[in-house]
Amino acid sequence: MSAVAVLDFHARLGPAPGATATLLAAMDGAGIGRAAVCAGGLVGLDQLSRLVVDGGRAEAGADNEAVHRACAGSGGRLLPFFFADPARDVDAYAAAATRFRGLELSPAVHGFRFDDPAVATLAEIATTVRHPVYVVCLGRDGTRTADLLALARRFPAVTFVHGHCGFTGLDADGLTLIAAQPNIVVETSGCFTAIARLAVARLGPGRVVFGTEFPLQDPRVELAKLAALGLGPDHLAMVAGGNAARLLGLLEGVGA
C-alpha cells in the first residue's frame, strides 16, 4: 500500500486536547497522506448505540469552527467537513459552506428523516458549493437506503456518500438498490470485507472511497481490509485516494 496515495474520506476530530496531533500521528503511522475530517465526540458510545437502536435525538451540536481551525493549521493534510443538525444549522452552513470541503448529516445523532424539508435545504446549499454529502443510513423509516436513494434522485447534482457501505456493514441489498443511481458512492469504513468487495463489483471502482472512521477504528485495520480486496493497481489507486480527491475538488492530486 505504500506506493499508493491514500486519502481517508472519513475521519473525526473530537474535542479532547491534542486530538489533531493524535490524528496526524495515526495517519503518519498508517501511511495516509490526507484525511477529510468532521467533528466527533458529540455523544458517548453508549448513548450513540442507544440512538442507533431506539431512535431519538441528541441535542449536542458540532463545533465546526474548531474543526476548521484545526484543518487550517494542518498544512493542507486535513480537509474540513461541516457537521450539520438540520434542526438548527441551515443558516450556519449557508454562511460557512465555502470554507468547508463537504457536509455530513447523521440521522442517528440528530434524529431526522431524509425527507425533512431542512435536509432538502441543506442539499440545495451543497449543490451550490459543490459539496459531497456524507450520510449513514439506519434501519428505520425515513433513514433507510431507499430513503437516501429518493433524496439522491431529488438532487442529482449532489454526490451522496453512503457511509460504511450501508447500515450494519452488511447491506448487500442496499448496494443493489443504489447501483443504478450514479450520484451515490459508498465509503468503506466499518463494513465487512465481503461487502466492500461487492461494492466495487456492483458500483464499479469509481464509486467507492476509502475511509477509516478514526478514532473509532485503527486506520491500519481499514488499510488491511482494502489490501485484502485484491484490486489491481489502477482500481486500488482510485479507491484508496483518487476518487476522494476528485469528489473533494483536489484537482492537483492527493499528494500535492
Backbone bond lengths (Angstrom), bond angles and torsions (degrees), N, CA, C in turn:
res aa  C-N    CA-C-N  psi(-1)  N-CA   C-N-CA  omega(-1)  CA-C   N-CA-C  phi
1 M - - - 1.455 - - 1.525 112.09 -
2 S 1.342 117.27 -16.47 1.453 120.60 -175.11 1.521 112.61 -64.00
3 A 1.329 117.86 -23.96 1.455 120.45 -178.88 1.522 112.52 -84.95
4 V 1.334 117.82 -4.41 1.453 122.58 -176.60 1.519 109.18 -106.37
5 A 1.338 117.44 133.72 1.460 121.53 175.45 1.522 109.04 -73.62
6 V 1.326 117.00 121.69 1.461 121.81 -174.73 1.523 109.85 -109.73
7 L 1.318 115.62 129.41 1.463 122.92 174.58 1.524 107.37 -123.59
8 D 1.313 116.66 116.55 1.466 123.42 179.14 1.525 108.14 -79.81
9 F 1.333 117.07 115.29 1.459 120.13 -176.86 1.520 113.10 -80.17
10 H 1.338 117.61 -11.65 1.469 117.16 -173.87 1.521 111.87 -149.42
11 A 1.329 115.17 90.08 1.462 122.20 171.36 1.524 107.86 -124.80
12 R 1.345 115.11 167.20 1.470 119.39 -177.48 1.519 110.92 -129.56
13 L 1.323 113.69 150.74 1.451 121.89 172.97 1.521 108.48 -115.78
14 G 1.324 116.04 114.91 1.450 120.63 177.38 1.517 111.54 -83.63
15 P 1.339 116.75 176.10 1.466 120.81 -176.82 1.522 114.39 -82.83
16 A 1.325 118.93 -4.38 1.465 120.85 -175.40 1.523 111.03 -68.29
17 P 1.329 117.46 146.17 1.467 120.10 175.55 1.529 110.54 -57.70
18 G 1.306 116.37 139.27 1.461 120.57 177.97 1.513 114.77 82.24
19 A 1.337 118.56 6.84 1.470 120.69 -176.23 1.527 111.53 -62.12
20 T 1.322 117.19 -38.91 1.461 119.70 -178.80 1.522 111.08 -65.64
21 A 1.335 116.22 -45.69 1.464 119.67 179.06 1.522 111.08 -62.72
22 T 1.330 116.93 -38.24 1.463 120.62 179.15 1.518 110.89 -63.81
23 L 1.334 117.04 -43.73 1.457 120.67 178.49 1.522 110.90 -63.17
24 L 1.317 117.56 -47.73 1.465 120.31 -178.82 1.530 111.45 -62.34
25 A 1.326 117.10 -37.36 1.460 119.98 177.35 1.524 111.13 -65.66
26 A 1.334 116.41 -40.11 1.469 119.79 177.61 1.518 110.78 -64.94
27 M 1.320 117.33 -39.63 1.461 120.86 176.79 1.524 110.86 -62.90
28 D 1.327 116.58 -44.14 1.460 120.15 178.70 1.522 111.36 -61.23
29 G 1.336 115.88 -42.24 1.452 119.96 -178.82 1.512 113.51 -66.28
30 A 1.346 115.97 -26.72 1.465 120.08 -178.56 1.519 112.87 -99.37
31 G 1.330 118.06 -7.26 1.453 120.70 -178.33 1.517 113.64 79.71
32 I 1.328 117.10 31.97 1.466 122.36 179.49 1.527 108.44 -99.22
33 G 1.329 116.46 124.97 1.448 120.29 -175.10 1.514 113.62 -79.15
34 R 1.318 116.72 -48.05 1.461 122.25 -177.06 1.522 109.82 -135.18
35 A 1.332 115.31 161.11 1.458 120.81 177.36 1.509 109.90 -147.27
36 A 1.320 116.24 137.33 1.456 122.53 167.54 1.526 107.00 -83.65
37 V 1.323 116.31 128.01 1.460 119.46 -172.97 1.519 111.28 -126.29
38 C 1.316 113.82 148.52 1.450 122.29 179.13 1.520 107.88 -133.72
39 A 1.310 116.80 160.98 1.463 120.52 178.70 1.525 110.17 -60.47
40 G 1.319 116.15 140.84 1.458 122.06 176.67 1.514 110.43 -130.08
41 G 1.320 115.35 175.94 1.447 120.31 176.67 1.510 114.62 72.13
42 L 1.346 117.79 21.36 1.466 119.74 178.57 1.517 111.41 -64.64
43 V 1.324 116.29 -37.34 1.462 121.76 177.66 1.523 108.05 -135.35
44 G 1.324 116.52 157.02 1.450 120.65 176.12 1.513 111.38 -73.43
45 L 1.324 115.82 165.17 1.460 119.74 -176.61 1.516 112.35 -65.69
46 D 1.328 118.39 -35.42 1.469 119.41 178.23 1.524 110.53 -63.01
47 Q 1.346 116.50 -46.51 1.456 119.29 179.05 1.520 111.29 -65.28
48 L 1.331 116.80 -41.48 1.454 119.50 179.95 1.521 111.50 -61.05
49 S 1.325 116.97 -42.33 1.467 118.96 -179.91 1.523 111.07 -64.87
50 R 1.327 117.14 -35.10 1.473 119.24 176.24 1.520 111.02 -67.37
51 L 1.334 117.22 -40.22 1.458 119.96 179.41 1.520 111.35 -64.35
52 V 1.321 116.89 -39.30 1.465 120.23 179.36 1.524 110.83 -63.31
53 V 1.334 116.89 -40.80 1.467 120.85 -175.47 1.524 111.86 -83.36
54 D 1.322 116.73 -45.35 1.464 121.14 -169.56 1.519 113.88 -101.87
55 G 1.306 118.33 -14.80 1.453 120.68 -175.11 1.522 111.32 86.11
56 G 1.314 115.26 -172.71 1.447 120.65 -176.86 1.512 110.71 110.95
57 R 1.320 114.27 -169.54 1.459 119.64 -173.36 1.517 110.22 -146.25
58 A 1.335 116.00 135.99 1.455 121.28 172.43 1.522 109.01 -95.22
59 E 1.310 116.02 136.76 1.461 120.25 -178.68 1.524 112.90 -86.95
60 A 1.320 117.54 -7.93 1.461 120.50 -178.37 1.519 110.38 -65.61
61 G 1.323 116.23 133.79 1.449 120.99 177.99 1.517 111.49 -101.62
62 A 1.318 115.90 156.57 1.468 121.60 179.55 1.519 110.15 -83.28
63 D 1.324 116.05 141.72 1.460 121.04 174.64 1.533 107.86 -90.59
64 N 1.315 115.22 78.64 1.459 120.26 -176.89 1.522 112.70 -65.48
65 E 1.314 117.02 -31.99 1.460 119.02 179.30 1.521 111.70 -68.11
66 A 1.329 116.99 -35.58 1.466 119.64 176.62 1.525 110.35 -65.05
67 V 1.327 116.99 -39.97 1.466 120.30 176.04 1.519 110.34 -61.81
68 H 1.323 116.59 -43.13 1.466 119.84 -179.82 1.525 111.00 -62.52
69 R 1.329 117.06 -42.64 1.467 119.90 179.62 1.522 111.28 -63.39
70 A 1.331 116.18 -42.03 1.465 119.59 179.50 1.522 110.94 -62.74
71 C 1.314 116.57 -41.90 1.460 119.95 -179.90 1.528 111.08 -67.59
72 A 1.329 116.46 -38.15 1.463 120.19 -179.54 1.521 111.64 -62.74
73 G 1.330 116.84 -27.29 1.458 120.56 179.91 1.511 114.58 -95.52
74 S 1.329 117.34 12.50 1.470 120.49 -174.50 1.518 113.69 -99.24
75 G 1.303 117.72 5.72 1.463 119.61 -178.25 1.512 113.49 68.48
76 G 1.325 117.03 27.42 1.454 121.40 178.27 1.516 114.97 86.23
77 R 1.318 118.30 1.33 1.463 119.99 -177.46 1.529 112.26 -80.48
78 L 1.328 117.68 -27.87 1.458 122.03 -178.18 1.523 109.50 -110.97
79 L 1.319 115.99 131.31 1.460 122.99 -173.19 1.528 108.44 -117.53
80 P 1.347 118.44 118.71 1.462 120.36 -168.88 1.522 114.16 -81.56
81 F 1.345 114.89 136.24 1.459 123.07 168.67 1.527 108.76 -107.48
82 F 1.314 115.99 146.00 1.462 122.52 176.33 1.521 108.39 -91.83
83 F 1.333 117.17 122.13 1.467 123.03 179.98 1.527 107.30 -96.01
84 A 1.327 116.57 107.89 1.460 121.11 -171.25 1.522 112.15 -106.72
85 D 1.325 114.86 134.05 1.464 123.22 166.60 1.522 106.10 -92.71
86 P 1.345 119.03 113.17 1.465 119.64 -176.89 1.525 113.63 -57.16
87 A 1.331 117.59 -25.17 1.459 120.19 -177.82 1.518 113.37 -72.30
88 R 1.343 117.09 -19.20 1.464 116.38 -174.66 1.527 115.40 -147.68
89 D 1.316 118.73 -2.33 1.462 119.42 -172.47 1.521 115.03 -111.26
90 V 1.328 118.65 10.27 1.466 119.39 -177.75 1.520 110.95 -61.04
91 D 1.329 117.55 -49.72 1.464 120.15 -178.52 1.527 111.38 -65.84
92 A 1.333 116.68 -38.69 1.464 119.86 -179.51 1.524 110.86 -64.89
93 Y 1.328 117.22 -40.99 1.464 119.81 178.08 1.525 110.68 -66.47
94 A 1.319 116.92 -41.60 1.464 119.98 179.12 1.524 110.73 -59.04
95 A 1.329 116.75 -38.93 1.456 120.67 -177.75 1.523 112.57 -75.08
96 A 1.336 117.12 -32.03 1.461 120.75 -171.43 1.519 114.13 -105.13
97 A 1.313 118.26 -7.03 1.467 121.44 -166.58 1.518 113.71 -55.19
98 T 1.310 118.19 -38.86 1.470 119.70 -175.33 1.525 112.75 -67.86
99 R 1.327 118.19 -12.57 1.469 121.17 178.91 1.522 111.91 -94.94
100 F 1.344 117.23 0.18 1.458 121.97 -178.04 1.525 109.67 -118.30
101 R 1.339 115.48 166.32 1.469 121.52 -177.42 1.523 113.26 -101.34
102 G 1.328 116.75 -15.08 1.452 119.67 -177.56 1.512 110.14 -171.47
103 L 1.331 114.73 179.85 1.463 123.51 -177.19 1.514 108.98 -127.77
104 E 1.326 116.72 139.15 1.462 121.01 170.83 1.520 110.08 -117.97
105 L 1.334 115.47 138.92 1.459 123.30 175.13 1.519 108.38 -127.16
106 S 1.334 117.18 133.36 1.463 120.92 -177.24 1.527 110.92 -129.55
107 P 1.335 117.19 101.30 1.470 118.57 175.72 1.520 112.84 -65.09
108 A 1.331 118.17 -24.06 1.464 120.13 177.38 1.521 110.59 -66.07
109 V 1.323 117.12 -46.27 1.458 120.90 -176.61 1.523 111.21 -76.24
110 H 1.340 116.99 -45.17 1.459 119.92 -169.75 1.525 114.46 -105.46
111 G 1.321 118.15 1.14 1.455 121.56 166.73 1.513 116.59 65.42
112 F 1.326 118.44 34.71 1.466 120.99 179.84 1.520 110.62 -108.67
113 R 1.313 116.03 171.41 1.454 123.59 173.08 1.526 108.95 -106.64
114 F 1.318 116.45 155.19 1.454 119.66 179.40 1.530 112.99 -68.59
115 D 1.339 117.97 -17.84 1.458 119.60 177.30 1.528 112.68 -93.63
116 D 1.322 117.53 11.31 1.462 122.20 173.25 1.533 109.00 -62.06
117 P 1.338 118.94 131.25 1.470 119.77 178.97 1.522 113.62 -55.89
118 A 1.339 117.43 -31.89 1.460 119.70 178.96 1.522 111.32 -66.78
119 V 1.319 117.91 -31.95 1.465 120.96 175.75 1.527 109.62 -64.83
120 A 1.312 116.59 -40.84 1.462 119.93 177.06 1.531 110.81 -61.63
121 T 1.323 116.92 -41.05 1.464 119.72 178.54 1.524 111.02 -63.19
122 L 1.326 117.34 -42.87 1.461 120.70 176.97 1.531 110.76 -61.85
123 A 1.332 116.69 -40.08 1.466 120.09 178.58 1.524 111.16 -65.51
124 E 1.316 117.39 -34.81 1.460 120.44 176.60 1.535 110.90 -64.07
125 I 1.325 115.93 -41.52 1.468 119.30 177.33 1.526 110.02 -64.14
126 A 1.341 115.80 -44.12 1.465 119.77 178.50 1.523 111.47 -59.48
127 T 1.324 117.00 -35.82 1.462 120.59 176.28 1.517 110.74 -60.63
128 T 1.319 115.92 -44.49 1.465 121.15 -176.70 1.526 111.74 -63.40
129 V 1.337 116.67 -41.87 1.472 119.81 -176.12 1.525 112.40 -96.81
130 R 1.337 116.57 3.26 1.471 123.31 176.21 1.526 111.74 61.60
131 H 1.327 115.16 45.18 1.463 120.02 177.40 1.518 111.37 -91.78
132 P 1.334 118.41 138.38 1.459 120.02 162.75 1.521 109.04 -70.07
133 V 1.331 116.00 150.46 1.466 121.52 -178.77 1.521 108.65 -119.31
134 Y 1.324 116.08 113.92 1.463 122.46 -179.15 1.528 109.30 -90.04
135 V 1.341 116.26 128.14 1.463 121.18 179.53 1.525 109.34 -138.24
136 V 1.320 115.62 152.87 1.465 121.55 173.03 1.525 107.67 -121.66
137 C 1.315 116.50 121.23 1.455 121.08 -178.57 1.526 111.04 -78.38
138 L 1.333 115.09 161.47 1.456 123.02 176.44 1.522 108.90 -123.35
139 G 1.320 116.26 -170.57 1.457 121.06 -178.43 1.513 113.63 -106.43
140 R 1.342 117.07 19.91 1.465 120.84 -178.21 1.519 110.67 -113.31
141 D 1.341 115.45 156.35 1.459 120.77 178.02 1.522 110.38 -52.75
142 G 1.292 115.97 135.98 1.447 121.95 179.08 1.514 114.30 90.43
143 T 1.326 117.30 -11.61 1.469 120.79 -176.52 1.526 112.49 -130.59
144 R 1.322 117.12 8.60 1.459 120.32 -178.51 1.529 110.97 -81.34
145 T 1.334 115.21 173.21 1.456 120.28 178.40 1.521 110.96 -58.65
146 A 1.309 117.98 -37.85 1.463 120.66 178.16 1.524 111.40 -62.67
147 D 1.305 117.71 -33.39 1.463 121.37 178.59 1.527 110.81 -72.90
148 L 1.334 117.00 -37.47 1.455 120.22 173.17 1.523 110.25 -62.74
149 L 1.322 116.90 -41.08 1.450 120.99 178.63 1.527 110.79 -59.05
150 A 1.331 117.03 -43.11 1.465 120.48 178.27 1.525 111.03 -62.17
151 L 1.326 117.10 -40.17 1.461 120.94 178.08 1.526 110.71 -64.77
152 A 1.318 116.51 -43.91 1.467 120.37 -179.73 1.522 111.51 -63.03
153 R 1.313 117.60 -34.71 1.467 120.26 177.84 1.523 111.47 -68.05
154 R 1.329 117.28 -30.84 1.463 121.18 178.25 1.525 111.62 -72.65
155 F 1.342 116.85 -27.74 1.458 121.38 -175.20 1.534 109.74 -128.03
156 P 1.335 116.82 71.22 1.467 119.84 -174.21 1.521 114.00 -66.97
157 A 1.336 118.22 -16.52 1.458 120.09 179.24 1.521 112.85 -84.34
158 V 1.327 117.50 -8.42 1.465 122.21 178.85 1.524 108.93 -97.42
159 T 1.334 117.20 136.05 1.459 120.82 170.80 1.517 108.21 -91.27
160 F 1.312 116.52 118.16 1.458 122.83 176.68 1.530 108.55 -96.05
161 V 1.317 115.55 131.19 1.456 121.17 -178.49 1.522 107.89 -105.42
162 H 1.318 115.36 113.51 1.465 124.75 -174.21 1.530 108.24 -83.07
163 G 1.339 115.84 97.50 1.449 120.57 -172.19 1.515 114.30 -63.27
164 H 1.333 116.41 141.18 1.456 124.73 175.31 1.529 112.53 63.66
165 C 1.329 116.62 20.90 1.478 121.98 -176.60 1.527 111.83 58.13
166 G 1.329 117.08 22.77 1.456 120.16 176.41 1.517 113.44 114.77
167 F 1.302 115.48 170.77 1.460 123.04 -176.98 1.526 110.69 -62.89
168 T 1.325 116.44 136.95 1.468 127.32 178.67 1.525 113.98 73.07
169 G 1.330 118.72 -6.22 1.461 119.90 -176.02 1.507 113.71 73.98
170 L 1.343 116.77 10.13 1.468 121.12 -177.07 1.531 110.32 -135.64
171 D 1.326 116.69 29.84 1.461 121.40 -171.69 1.526 111.34 -90.44
172 A 1.312 116.24 66.20 1.467 120.19 179.12 1.521 110.87 -62.33
173 D 1.320 117.33 -40.57 1.466 120.41 179.96 1.523 110.93 -63.37
174 G 1.337 116.94 -35.90 1.451 119.86 177.53 1.516 112.62 -62.83
175 L 1.332 117.10 -35.67 1.468 120.43 176.88 1.521 110.65 -62.63
176 T 1.317 116.34 -41.07 1.458 120.03 176.73 1.524 110.59 -63.51
177 L 1.324 116.20 -39.38 1.461 121.68 -177.56 1.521 111.85 -62.81
178 I 1.326 117.32 -40.52 1.468 120.08 -175.14 1.519 113.63 -93.28
179 A 1.315 117.63 -3.14 1.467 120.07 -171.54 1.525 112.84 -57.80
180 A 1.328 117.36 -35.71 1.463 120.62 -177.24 1.525 113.16 -86.98
181 Q 1.333 117.94 1.10 1.470 121.26 -178.65 1.528 108.75 -103.60
182 P 1.319 118.68 100.27 1.466 120.62 -167.93 1.523 115.05 -68.21
183 N 1.329 118.69 -18.07 1.466 119.53 -178.86 1.523 112.92 -94.20
184 I 1.340 117.26 19.63 1.462 121.87 168.45 1.517 108.16 -116.82
185 V 1.322 116.38 122.94 1.457 122.05 170.92 1.520 107.69 -114.30
186 V 1.325 117.14 167.06 1.452 120.33 -178.72 1.522 110.29 -118.80
187 E 1.326 114.64 152.11 1.466 123.14 178.44 1.514 108.12 -117.53
188 T 1.332 117.43 141.49 1.459 120.87 -161.33 1.522 116.78 -95.88
189 S 1.334 119.44 -6.26 1.466 117.80 -174.89 1.523 111.25 -63.92
190 G 1.320 115.33 138.36 1.460 120.57 172.23 1.509 116.44 83.02
191 C 1.320 118.98 -12.47 1.464 119.40 -178.46 1.528 110.07 -89.18
192 F 1.321 115.91 165.30 1.457 120.85 176.54 1.525 110.59 -71.63
193 T 1.333 115.21 154.02 1.463 120.04 178.10 1.525 111.08 -56.97
194 A 1.326 117.25 -40.76 1.469 120.62 -179.26 1.519 111.53 -61.00
195 I 1.331 116.86 -35.88 1.457 120.27 -179.20 1.528 110.18 -74.20
196 A 1.332 117.49 -40.71 1.465 119.57 175.87 1.525 110.77 -60.16
197 R 1.314 116.36 -39.34 1.469 120.46 179.34 1.529 110.16 -66.56
198 L 1.350 116.60 -41.08 1.464 120.48 176.67 1.521 111.16 -63.64
199 A 1.332 116.79 -37.14 1.461 120.00 179.92 1.519 110.76 -60.10
200 V 1.319 116.93 -44.51 1.457 120.41 178.79 1.525 110.18 -64.05
201 A 1.327 116.47 -40.66 1.465 120.27 -177.47 1.522 112.16 -69.66
202 R 1.327 117.42 -40.97 1.466 120.88 -172.87 1.527 113.35 -88.13
203 L 1.321 117.62 -31.46 1.464 120.76 -178.80 1.520 112.12 -102.34
204 G 1.321 116.76 -22.44 1.451 121.87 -175.03 1.518 110.68 94.04
205 P 1.319 118.45 152.10 1.466 121.52 -175.68 1.521 113.39 -64.83
206 G 1.314 118.36 -17.65 1.449 120.82 179.76 1.519 114.23 -78.93
207 R 1.338 116.93 -5.19 1.474 120.69 -178.59 1.525 112.03 -120.67
208 V 1.314 116.82 27.08 1.468 122.23 178.83 1.522 108.09 -129.66
209 V 1.346 116.28 131.36 1.469 120.41 177.56 1.528 109.31 -124.42
210 F 1.315 114.69 145.00 1.454 122.24 179.15 1.526 110.38 -81.50
211 G 1.335 116.51 138.74 1.455 122.06 173.71 1.511 110.33 -147.12
212 T 1.342 116.64 163.24 1.465 120.14 -176.35 1.527 114.43 -116.95
213 E 1.333 117.97 -27.25 1.469 121.96 -170.72 1.533 111.28 59.52
214 F 1.345 115.97 33.78 1.459 120.35 172.73 1.529 108.39 -62.04
215 P 1.328 120.01 140.10 1.467 129.36 7.51 1.532 114.95 -92.92
216 L 1.341 117.83 4.92 1.464 118.34 178.99 1.521 111.53 -67.74
217 Q 1.312 116.95 -27.85 1.459 120.92 -179.29 1.531 109.43 -125.53
218 D 1.304 116.29 140.64 1.454 121.00 173.62 1.525 108.27 -70.91
219 P 1.334 118.85 126.32 1.467 120.08 -178.57 1.519 113.96 -55.47
220 R 1.339 117.48 -30.58 1.463 119.71 -178.65 1.527 111.94 -65.97
221 V 1.326 116.17 -28.70 1.473 119.54 176.93 1.521 110.19 -66.62
222 E 1.333 116.34 -45.57 1.459 119.72 -179.48 1.525 111.74 -68.20
223 L 1.324 117.04 -34.62 1.465 119.42 175.82 1.523 111.92 -66.93
224 A 1.333 116.90 -35.68 1.466 119.66 176.40 1.526 110.48 -64.60
225 K 1.337 115.77 -38.63 1.470 119.25 177.23 1.527 110.61 -64.78
226 L 1.318 116.40 -42.68 1.463 119.87 178.15 1.525 110.62 -60.37
227 A 1.320 117.12 -44.21 1.464 120.49 179.35 1.523 111.48 -63.10
228 A 1.347 116.09 -35.11 1.464 120.47 -177.87 1.520 113.27 -69.59
229 L 1.335 117.70 -13.04 1.463 119.45 179.77 1.519 112.02 -70.54
230 G 1.325 117.18 -19.26 1.458 120.38 177.38 1.513 114.12 68.47
231 L 1.328 117.28 34.60 1.457 120.69 -179.10 1.526 110.85 -74.53
232 G 1.319 115.31 148.33 1.455 119.65 172.65 1.521 110.51 -68.65
233 P 1.331 117.51 165.58 1.470 120.71 -173.87 1.524 114.47 -55.35
234 D 1.311 118.35 -43.70 1.460 120.68 -178.04 1.520 111.54 -66.77
235 H 1.326 116.73 -45.07 1.464 120.28 -179.73 1.521 111.33 -69.37
236 L 1.308 117.59 -36.74 1.458 121.04 176.64 1.527 110.66 -61.66
237 A 1.318 116.98 -43.21 1.458 120.26 179.45 1.522 111.33 -62.82
238 M 1.315 117.27 -35.90 1.464 120.70 178.21 1.521 111.31 -65.83
239 V 1.327 116.03 -50.33 1.472 120.60 -175.69 1.527 110.87 -69.79
240 A 1.319 117.05 -39.88 1.462 120.66 -175.27 1.518 112.94 -68.68
241 G 1.329 117.11 -29.42 1.457 117.10 -176.81 1.507 115.73 -166.17
242 G 1.317 118.21 -29.14 1.455 120.76 -174.74 1.510 113.58 -62.55
243 N 1.327 116.84 -44.35 1.464 120.04 179.61 1.525 110.94 -64.39
244 A 1.325 116.57 -42.68 1.460 120.81 179.50 1.522 110.72 -62.78
245 A 1.334 117.28 -42.53 1.461 120.66 179.08 1.518 110.95 -59.63
246 R 1.327 116.09 -40.27 1.464 119.79 178.78 1.526 110.92 -65.68
247 L 1.328 117.22 -46.02 1.469 120.45 -178.97 1.518 112.43 -64.01
248 L 1.315 116.82 -31.81 1.457 121.53 -177.11 1.525 113.39 -90.90
249 G 1.306 117.08 3.22 1.454 120.40 177.15 1.503 114.68 73.85
250 L 1.325 117.10 26.38 1.461 121.27 179.99 1.517 109.16 -90.04
251 L 1.287 116.11 72.10 1.466 120.86 -171.81 1.515 112.33 -64.72
252 E 1.341 115.89 -20.87 1.467 118.78 -179.63 1.527 111.68 -81.28
253 G 1.376 116.91 -5.44 1.455 119.77 177.44 1.516 112.07 100.57
254 V 1.311 115.36 165.50 1.450 121.67 -174.24 1.511 111.84 -68.29
255 G 1.292 117.95 -38.13 1.454 119.38 -172.12 1.530 115.29 -87.53
256 A 1.319 117.12 -3.77 1.477 119.19 -175.75 1.516 111.44 -73.86
